[in-house]
Amino acid sequence: MSKAMSEFRKQYLIALGTITVNMNHLEQWTRVYLARLMNCDVEFILKCYPTEQYGKLLAILDLTFHHTISDTHTREEFSRIFDKLSSIHQKRNTFIHSEWLFADDDSFVVRTKPLKFPRLDRESNPPISDLNQLADNIASVIIEMHMFIDKINLTKR
């Protein structure tokens, strides 16, 4: 018979789940932003890029934005948001593409992410606050991107 899951483990699993769900939300909205920039239906984007890796989708968004929008100030503002999107993507990959090993008694957890052979990125008891901060940052950048898209009137395209 299995014992109840510890609060320690639950905190990590909830944070990782929140990151995953928030990131999925951001990925879907990124497709909507791309459709608005291309002045096309979101379904077209979903057919063209249904499961595109987010890094590639960001590159397409960046290229399309700079091809479509010529105003220097607007491009600079987008670049600041784009830097946040890229940073979030990298941090998300660090946590989500890692292996998580909890001690039998849940007294500690080790996060390991393979890097170029033979190196590993290994961290014991990564602060739960780092995971929660990333989840919050994802939610914040979605709101920031919505406001930016509304401000430059891409919603009317």
Helices and strands as residue ranges (DSSP letters): H 7-38, H 42-48, H 54-68, H 72-96, E 99-102, E 109-114, E 120-124, H 128-151, G 154-156
